[in-house]
């Protein structure tokens, strides 16, 4: 296994070692393979493709590429084409917005979402609340797993329109939430949104086994290229219940200005606004072929092994006085977790090391990792143990003009306002993990300097 992935790195990702990069932000974005770029460049150089909203030769060529990609996406996720449609979007966030703006929210209906969710899912509550739906959160429990989900699912009015949303894998902690929640929520009378953006880069999602109403994916997280293309995989019956509040080119069969009427498409194309990114969509097939050629189960085993090595290394880090150097957020083992780890460093007295200082030393060493809230405020608030009243007070006293991390940190005394996140992927290797440990090791036995100049303020914690 090691030799296979090292050969892959040498062949497809040699730029990492050539430039001295250690890339540990795969939850933020995947890396593209060189063969993907070459194949797509060759495709563009050999073909002539026009706007697909026509029937001329170049338009038909572009249309065919988009249809081929649709079928390839269905096949990759083993989605029954009689049950599922593919709607191309800008990204997973764009897919979620389509659901939010078109879902038939109503008073008496419920939007239930897990506290562990990306901001793009949290944003759906604005649509729900605006239409009088009841918005509730499922809390988190030990190891940042979900607590008492069925109790929170219970009690929804089955005659109303209810929606339940959760991530297959947390983008904050790497926790894998049970996919059988899809079926459980359906039995309680909910349509289900599965945010699979952090899950599918290293895990198999079989939509003949797990059948959510809506699945949201960003392809750049799976294989790096293209950016600006995502997908909403939607069950046809659920898609038929959505009602868009507007229309645009590509979403309609016919529009009359004179009579102020329009006729929408009856397929998923009713949700594809304007001209599709037809050149980018053509690259999706190449990316899926690349990933499938390696084998997603082999990718999973590779990532799991490296994440475990990283996790064990972090757990073994101690100061000379025996105090631990790392505070974890999430499971302390690889059971039910992916290749994403969130943590903060501690000084010898148990105080927090500013995550911005960790980021700066990583930057100086050519290591790309991520710090902040990771666009997942619910997970961060739980992990950092924010008292509700204190957090509310601090947020209410700040404005968009005055907010920055330092001000928020001063207000939230003794509580973290960000963490360090590292995530491994297809091109990662043991040397990457070792480089990370070297940099983190420079904080061993380093006491805080009360006279140190404050670090530059950051605008947000994401």
Residue pairs with C-beta under 8 A, 6 or more apart in sequence:
1 298
1 301
1 302
1 305
2 429
2 430
4 298
5 302
5 426
5 427
5 429
6 429
8 294
8 426
8 427
9 16
9 17
9 427
9 429
11 34
11 35
12 33
12 34
12 35
12 427
13 31
13 33
13 34
13 427
14 34
15 21
15 34
16 22
16 23
16 31
16 427
19 366
20 366
21 366
21 368
22 365
22 366
22 367
22 368
22 432
22 435
22 436
23 31
23 368
23 425
23 427
23 428
23 432
24 367
24 368
24 369
24 422
24 423
24 424
24 428
24 432
24 436
25 368
25 369
25 370
25 421
25 422
25 423
26 201
26 221
26 339
26 340
26 423
26 424
26 425
26 426
26 428
27 171
27 174
27 198
27 221
27 340
27 370
27 374
27 421
27 423
28 221
28 370
28 423
29 220
29 221
29 224
29 227
30 201
30 220
30 221
30 222
30 223
30 224
30 425
30 426
31 224
31 425
31 426
31 427
32 223
32 224
32 225
32 287
33 223
33 224
33 290
35 290
36 223
36 224
36 225
36 283
36 286
36 287
36 290
37 225
39 286
40 225
40 226
40 282
40 283
40 286
43 282
43 283
43 286
44 279
47 61
48 57
48 58
48 61
49 58
49 61
49 62
49 65
49 278
49 279
49 282
50 56
50 58
50 59
50 61
50 62
51 59
51 62
51 275
51 278
52 59
52 60
52 62
52 63
52 66
52 275
52 276
52 278
53 59
53 249
53 250
53 275
62 278
62 279
62 282
63 278
65 278
65 281
65 282
65 285
66 88
66 276
66 278
66 281
66 282
68 285
69 88
69 281
69 282
69 284
69 285
70 86
70 88
71 81
72 284
72 285
72 288
72 289
73 79
73 86
73 231
73 233
73 284
73 288
74 81
74 84
74 86
74 233
76 288
76 292
77 205
77 206
77 207
77 215
77 233
78 206
78 207
78 208
78 209
79 207
79 208
79 233
80 207
80 208
82 236
83 211
83 235
83 236
84 207
84 233
84 234
84 235
84 236
85 233
85 234
85 236
85 239
85 267
85 268
86 231
86 232
86 233
86 268
87 95
87 98
87 231
87 232
87 233
87 234
87 239
87 268
87 269
87 271
87 272
88 229
88 230
88 231
88 272
88 276
88 277
88 281
89 95
89 98
89 229
89 230
89 231
89 232
89 272
90 228
90 229
90 230
90 277
91 218
91 220
91 228
91 229
91 230
92 118
92 120
92 195
92 196
92 197
92 216
92 217
92 218
92 221
92 230
93 118
93 120
93 218
93 230
94 230
95 214
95 216
95 217
95 230
95 231
95 232
96 120
96 121
96 123
96 124
96 193
96 195
96 216
97 120
97 123
98 232
98 242
98 271
99 124
99 163
99 193
99 214
99 232
99 242
100 123
100 124
100 126
100 127
100 128
101 127
101 244
101 245
102 242
102 243
102 244
102 245
102 271
103 124
103 127
103 128
103 161
103 163
103 191
103 241
103 242
104 161
104 241
104 242
104 243
105 111
105 127
105 128
105 130
105 131
105 132
105 133
105 161
106 131
106 132
106 133
106 160
106 161
107 131
107 132
107 133
108 132
108 133
108 134
108 157
108 159
108 160
109 128
109 133
109 134
109 157
109 160
109 161
109 162
109 163
110 133
110 134
110 135
110 136
110 156
110 157
110 160
110 162
110 163
110 190
111 124
111 125
111 128
111 133
111 134
111 135
111 136
111 162
111 163
111 165
112 136
112 137
112 138
112 152
112 153
112 156
112 162
112 163
112 164
112 165
112 185
112 190
113 121
113 122
113 124
113 125
113 135
113 136
113 137
113 138
113 164
113 165
113 166
114 137
114 138
114 140
114 146
114 149
114 165
114 166
114 167
114 177
114 378
115 137
115 138
115 139
115 140
115 378
115 379
115 381
115 382
116 140
116 144
116 146
116 166
116 167
116 170
116 172
116 173
116 175
116 177
116 376
116 378
116 379
116 382
117 165
117 166
117 167
117 195
117 376
117 378
117 379
118 167
118 171
118 195
118 197
118 375
118 376
119 375
119 376
119 377
119 462
120 195
120 375
121 165
121 167
121 193
121 195
122 377
122 378
124 163
124 165
124 193
125 135
128 134
128 135
128 163
129 135
133 161
136 152
137 378
138 146
138 147
138 148
138 149
138 152
138 166
139 146
139 147
139 148
139 382
140 146
140 147
140 378
140 379
140 382
141 147
141 148
143 175
143 330
143 331
143 332
144 170
144 172
144 173
144 175
144 329
144 330
144 331
144 379
144 382
144 383
145 175
145 177
145 331
145 336
146 166
146 177
146 178
146 181
149 181
149 184
150 184
150 188
153 164
153 184
153 185
153 188
153 190
154 188
156 162
156 188
156 189
156 190
157 189
158 189
161 191
161 241
162 189
162 190
162 191
163 190
163 191
163 192
163 193
164 181
164 185
164 190
164 191
164 192
164 193
165 192
165 193
165 194
165 195
166 177
166 181
166 193
166 194
166 195
167 177
167 194
167 195
167 196
167 197
167 198
167 199
168 176
168 177
168 179
168 194
168 195
168 196
168 198
168 199
168 200
168 203
168 205
169 175
169 176
169 177
169 196
169 198
169 199
169 203
169 338
169 340
170 176
170 177
170 198
170 330
170 340
170 376
170 379
171 197
171 198
171 340
171 374
171 375
171 376
172 329
172 330
172 340
172 342
172 373
172 374
172 376
172 379
172 380
172 383
172 421
173 329
173 330
173 331
173 337
173 340
173 342
173 379
173 383
174 307
174 330
174 331
174 337
174 338
174 339
174 340
174 341
174 342
174 423
175 330
175 331
175 336
175 337
175 338
176 199
176 203
176 336
176 337
176 338
179 194
179 210
180 210
181 192
182 192
182 194
182 210
182 211
182 212
183 210
183 211
185 192
186 192
191 213
191 214
191 238
191 241
192 212
192 213
192 214
193 212
193 213
193 214
193 215
193 216
194 210
194 212
194 214
194 215
194 216
195 216
196 205
196 215
196 216
196 217
197 216
197 217
197 218
197 221
198 221
198 338
198 340
199 205
199 338
200 217
200 221
200 222
201 221
201 222
201 223
201 299
201 425
201 426
202 296
202 299
202 300
202 303
202 338
202 339
202 425
202 426
203 296
203 300
203 338
204 296
204 297
204 300
205 215
207 215
207 233
211 235
212 235
213 234
213 235
213 238
214 232
214 233
214 234
214 235
214 238
215 231
215 232
215 233
215 234
216 230
216 231
216 232
217 230
217 231
217 233
218 230
219 226
219 229
219 230
219 231
219 284
219 287
220 226
220 227
220 228
220 229
222 287
222 288
222 291
223 287
223 288
223 290
223 291
224 287
225 283
225 287
226 277
226 280
226 281
226 283
226 284
226 287
227 280
228 277
228 280
229 277
229 280
229 281
229 283
229 284
232 268
232 271
234 268
239 268
239 271
242 271
244 251
244 264
244 270
244 271
247 255
247 262
247 264
248 273
248 274
249 273
249 274
249 275
250 269
250 272
250 273
250 274
250 275
250 276
251 264
251 265
251 269
251 270
251 271
251 272
251 273
252 262
252 263
252 264
252 265
252 270
253 263
253 264
253 265
254 262
254 263
255 261
255 262
255 263
256 262
264 270
291 299
294 426
299 426
302 426
302 428
303 338
303 339
303 424
303 425
303 426
303 428
304 334
304 338
304 339
306 339
306 424
306 428
306 429
306 430
306 432
306 433
307 334
307 337
307 338
307 339
307 340
307 341
307 424
308 334
309 430
309 433
310 341
310 422
310 424
310 433
310 436
311 332
311 333
311 334
311 341
313 433
313 437
314 326
314 328
314 341
314 343
314 437
314 440
315 326
315 328
315 332
317 324
317 325
317 326
317 437
317 440
317 441
317 444
318 324
318 325
319 325
319 347
319 348
319 444
319 445
320 348
320 444
320 445
321 348
323 346
323 348
323 349
323 350
324 346
325 345
325 346
325 440
325 443
325 444
326 343
326 344
326 345
326 346
326 440
327 343
327 344
327 345
327 346
327 352
328 341
328 342
328 343
329 342
329 343
329 344
329 379
329 383
329 419
330 337
330 341
330 342
330 383
331 337
339 423
339 424
339 425
340 421
340 422
340 423
341 421
341 422
341 423
342 374
342 383
342 419
342 420
342 421
343 419
343 420
344 352
344 353
344 355
344 416
344 419
344 420
345 352
345 353
345 355
345 358
345 420
345 440
345 443
346 352
346 353
347 353
347 443
347 446
347 447
347 448
348 445
348 446
348 447
349 447
349 448
351 448
352 416
353 443
353 448
354 455
355 371
355 372
355 416
355 418
355 419
355 420
356 371
356 405
356 418
356 455
356 456
356 458
357 455
358 371
358 420
358 440
358 443
359 369
359 371
359 420
360 455
361 439
361 442
361 443
362 368
362 369
362 436
362 439
365 435
365 438
365 439
367 435
367 436
367 439
369 420
369 421
369 422
369 436
370 420
370 421
370 422
370 423
371 418
371 419
371 420
371 421
372 418
372 419
372 458
372 460
372 461
372 462
373 380
373 418
373 419
373 460
373 461
373 462
374 380
374 419
374 421
374 462
375 462
380 418
380 419
380 461
381 391
383 416
383 419
384 415
384 416
384 417
384 419
385 415
386 412
386 415
390 411
390 412
390 415
391 412
393 411
394 408
394 411
394 412
397 411
398 407
398 408
398 411
403 459
403 460
404 457
404 458
404 459
405 417
405 418
405 457
405 458
405 459
405 460
405 461
406 454
406 455
406 457
406 458
407 457
408 417
408 461
409 417
417 461
418 461
422 436
424 432
424 433
